Amino acid sequence: MNISSKFIFLKNLNFLLIVFAALAAFGGLGEHLKGAKFFDGREYTHYNNYLIFKYAFFHLIENKDLYIAYPDIVWDLFKYSPTFALLMGPLAFLPDVPGLICWNLINALAIYFGIKYLPIKSDETKVFILWFVALELLISIQNSQSNGLIAGLIILAFCSFERRSVFLAAFCILLSFYVKLFGVAAIILFLLYSNKIKFIGASAVWGILLGFLPLLVISADQLIYLYKSWLNLLSNDHSASYGLSLMGILQSWFQLTPPKMIVLLGGAILLLIPFARYACFEQPRYRYLLLASLLIWMIIFNHKAESPTFIIAMSGIAIWYFTGKKSKIDLILLIGAFILTTLSHTDLFPRFLKHAFVSPYKLKALPAVIIWFKIQYELLTFKEVLNVGADATKAPGH
């Protein structure tokens, strides 16, 4: 995987920082320049998701219900926490274009620094991970989504655990939870490390502080009302779609529609089984495999997974591949993931193939599903010897 000296700048982490910042800036600007699009006969922007987040802040400080439709302003509902609405405040006062670019920068830089601070000795490994996820990040950015931020926060939580910064790890996980609920799944990472009681305490502190943060601008009664309204929205948010997920594949390939909770519970059990192999926690490769498994699991078992969420899964795939020994099968799976998961949702992919096969058969999710089950097999058959490919130190406390 050596890069010619003529292109040595491509393996420079500082150059990658510029690339990720450029993706954020030009991705946002490109969506702005696309002009209007229409839903139900109404005119909206191509960066509608960002406007949902932006106007949620104004609805918050105006004591309005965050969880009802505002079709005169945005398409679709705000489905995030009151805390997230408050945190959008600094961007909400900006004009749309600079605010959108700043929002995209937050997402791009979160995942950039998450990967940069992985405890891997080789910067070249980090460079390969970053290049691999860059195009998938752009797909998420073009949808003004928060998935880059979620992926970045979870990876930063892992980095913080590795550096014994339990308080910071708890902050990253709880913040991801208040942005997107499924981010809380990362809390299982604490099982790998010592200072478990300290982490539980730190999580409680951050959970309370972040949960009550909107009290800075609204009353306690209004906050209670908003949490009730949010829970009501989530409880009634039942989608007939199975998304780009394992459930979507079962439905589109085999016309199987098992109860979503049964599939999710089965996936959760399979995810957690390797956490019982305590003796393996000392091995860096094992910890990376668990991180990769978690990142992929969060998407393929999410019945509402859509294309922009796959920056999270692709980050897991990149960490799985580039931090360990590589086999030919692994390389084939990696290439398959890049083609079917990333390229298939760009204009570089033949449109007729996309419409005839990729979309109806949920092929974007297929590589991630296959790789996740392979990771689980690797975890269950992992030998308690140091895998030199991981290039990291022992987990603190082991």
N, C-alpha and C positions, 0 to 999 in steps of 0.2 A: 504493500500500500504506500510505497514511497512516492512522493511528489517530486517531479523534476525541479532542480534548483532554479529553473527559470520562473517557476510559479511558487517560489518559496513563501511568498506573502500569503498564499492561500491557507497555510498552516499556522498562521499567526493569530493568537487569540484576540489581540487588539484589533486586527483587521476584521475578525468575526464580529466584534462589538459594533463596528461601523456597518457591517452588512445587516445585522439585526436591527439597528436603529434605522437604516434605510428601508428595510422591509416595513417597519412600522409607519414611517413617514409617507412613503410612496404608496403603500397599501391603502392607507387612510385617504390620501389625496385622490387616488384613483377611484375609490368608492364615491367620493364627493363629486367628481367630475362626470360620473355616469348619469347624473341628473335624477329624474323621478322614476319610480316604479309604482304599480297600482295593485291594490288589494281591495276586493269588493267594490270596485269603482272609485275608490278614494286614492288620492295621490300621496305617496310617501317617499322617503329617501332610501338609497341603497345602504345607508348606515343607520337604519331604523333601530337596531339593537342598542347602539350607543345612545340614541335619543331616549329610548326607554329608561336607561340608567340615569341619564341627565335629568329628565323631567321628574323622575322619582324623588330626587332631592328637593325640588321645588314643591312637589305635592306633600312631602314630609313636613317642610317648614310652614306650609300653609294649612296644616292639620287636616289634610284630605286622606281618604282611604287609598293606600298605595296599590291595592289589589283588585281594583275594578278597571274596566276598560276606559280609555280616553281616546276614542277613535279620531277625534278632531286633531290630535297631536301625533299619536304613534299607533302603529299596528301591533297587536298582541299585548299581552299582559306583563307586568313586572312581577317576577316570581322569586325575588331574592329577599333578603332580610332587611328590616328597617335600618340596621347598622350599615349595610352596604349602600343604601340610599344616602345616608349621611356622609359616608366616606367619598361619595361622588361630588360633594360640595365644591372642593377647590377647582374641579374641572367644569362644573355646571355653569359657573359665571363666565367662562371663556366663550368666545364665538365658536361655532360648530367645528370649523376646520382645525384650529389649534387645539381645541379640546379633544377632538377625535384623534389627532396625532399623538397627543400626550397619553390618552387612554391606550392606544396601541403600543406606545413606548413602554408603558407599565407592564403590559403583557409580554412584550418581546424581551425586555431586560430582566424580568423575573425568571424566565426560563434560561436566558443566557447566563446569568450569575448563578442560578441553581446548578447548572452543568459545570460552569467554571470552577465552582468551589467543591465539586465532588473530590473526595480524598484520593485522587488518582495521581500517581507520580508523573505520568506521561501526559504532557500537554497535547501531544499529538492525538491521543485517544479522545480527549475532550473536543478537539477540533473535528474529528470524524463524527462524533455524536452531534455536534452543532450543525455541521453541514447536512447531515442526514435528516434532521428535523426541520431545517430552515423552510423548505417549500410547504410542509404541512403547517408550519406556523403561519405562513402567509395566507393559507386558506382560512385559518381561524381569524386572522386579522381582517381579511376582506369581509368577514361577517360581523366585525366589531364585537367579537365574543370575549369572554373572560377566561377561556380555557388555557391560554398561555400562562396567565397568572396562577391558575390552580395548579398546573403542572410544575411551575416554578416554585410555588410555596411548598408543595409536597417534597420536591427534591431538596429544597433548602432546609426543610425540617429534618430530612435524613442527614444532610451535611452537618446540621447543628447537633444531632445526636452523636455523630461520629466525633465531633469536637467537644463533647461533654457540655454543650450549651443547652441544657434541658429547658430552661426558661424560654429561650429563643425558639426551640423546637415546638414547644407548646403554643407559642404565639403564632407561628406559621400555620400549624394545623387548625387552630381555632379560627384564625382569620380566613383560611380556606373554607371552613364550615359556614361562616357568615356570608361568604360570597356565593358558594354553591354547596348545598347540603351534603352531597356525596363526598366532599373533601374530608369529612370527619373520619372516613374509613382509614385514613393515614394514621389514626391514633394507634393502630395495632403495631406500628413500628416500635413503640416504647417497650414491647416485650423483648426486643433484642438487646436491651441495654440495662445497665444498673441504674440506681437512683429512681426507681419506679415510683416510690412514694412522693419524691420531690416533683416528678413529672405530673402526677395526679393533682398535687396541690397547685402547681403552676397552671395546669389546664383549667382548674376550677376558678383561679384568679382571672385568667384571661377570658374565660367563658362569661363570667359575671361582668367584667369591665366592658368587653365588647358588646355584650347583650344589652347593657343599660346605657351605652354611649349615646343613643338618640335622646336621652333625657337632657342633653345639653341644649336641645332646641324645641323639645315638645314636653308635655306633661306626662306624668306617670299613667294617668287614665288613658291618654291617647296612645301611649306605647302599648299598654295592655290590649287596647282595642285593635291595634295594628297586628300584634302577634296572633290574636284570635282570628283576625281576617286572613292573615297569611296561612295559618294552619287550616282554615276552612278551604282556602284556594287549593292548597296542596292535597288535601284529603279528597277533593272533588276533581282533581286534575287527572282523570283516567283517560288515557289515550288508547284508541283502538289499534294504533300502530305499534309494531314491535321494534321499530327503529333499526339502526345499523348495529345489530347485536347478535349474540348467539340465538336469542329468541326469534329475531328477524330471519336468520338463516333457517331455523327449524320450520318456521311458518312458510317461507317462500320456496324452500326446497322440498319439504316433505308434507306440507299442509298440517303440521303439528302445531297445536296451540295450547301447550301446557300452561297451568296457572303461573303467572309471573313470579309470585312469591315462592313457589316451589323451586323454580329454576334459580332464583336469586339465593335461596337458602342452600341449595345444592352447591352452587358456586362458592358461597361463603365458607362452607365446610371444607371444600377442596382448597380454598385459599389458606385457611387456618391450619390445616393438618401439618404442613412443613414447619410451623412455628413450635411444634412439639419436639423438634429435633434440637434440643438445647446445645448439645455438644458441637453442633455445626456452626453455632453463632460466632465462634471465634474466627471463622474463615471469611475473609472479605468477599470472596466470590459468592458465598452463600447469601450474604447480606444484600449484595447487588441483585442477585436473583429474586430475592423476596421483594425488593423495591420495584424491580421490573414487573414482577407478577402483580403487585398491587396496582400499579399504574395502568396496566392492560385490563385487569379485572374490573376496575371502576368504569370502563367503557363497554366492554363486551357483555357485561351482565346488566347494563342499564337499558331498559326497554325504550327509553327516550333518546338514546344516543343518536347524534346526527353527525354529518361530515366534519363540522368545525371542532367537535369534541375530540377528534382523533389525534390532535397534537399531544394529548395526554398519553394515549396508548402508544403512539409512535416514539415518544420519549422513553417509555418502558422498553420497547423493542430495541432501540438504539443502545440503551444501557445494558440490556441482556447480551447483545452481540459484541459490542466493542470492549466490554470489560472482562471478557473471558476467552478461552481457547475457541478457535473457530474450526468447524468442520465444513465439508462441502454441502451437507444438508442445511446447515445453518446459513451458509451464504445464499443458497437457493431460496430459503425462506425469507431472508433479508431482502433480496432482489424482488421477490414476489410481493412483499409488503410495500416496497417503494412503488412498484408498478400499479398494483391493484388498489392500495390504500391511498397513496398520494397522487400519482400521475393520473389515475382514472378520474379524478375530480378536477382536472385542469383542462385547458383548451389544447394541451399537447396530446391528449388521448383521443383516438378516433371516436367521433360522436355516435356513430351507429353502434359501435361495440358498447359504449356507455349505456345507450338506451335499450339495447337488445339483451344485454347480459349483466353488466355491472349493477345498474340500478335495480332491476326486478329481482335479482338473486342476491342482493346485499353483499356483493363481492368485496366491497371496501372493508367489511368486517372480517372476511374469511381468513386472511393471513394472521391477523391478531388473535383470532380464536385458535388457530393451529399452533401458533407460537406459544400462546399461553399454556396450552395443554403440554407442550414440549417442556416448557419451563417447570411446570409442576412435576413432570417425570424426572427432570434433572434434579430438582430439589429432593424428591423422595429417594433417588438413587445416589445422592451426593455422598462421596467418601470423605471422611474426616481428615483430609490432607490439604495442605495449602495449595491453592490454585494460583500459580504465579501470574496468570493473566490479569488478575484483579488489581495488582499493584497498590495495595492499601495496607494500613496497619490493622491490628486486632481491634475488635470493638471494645470500647471503654467498659471496664468492669468485668471482663472475661479473662 
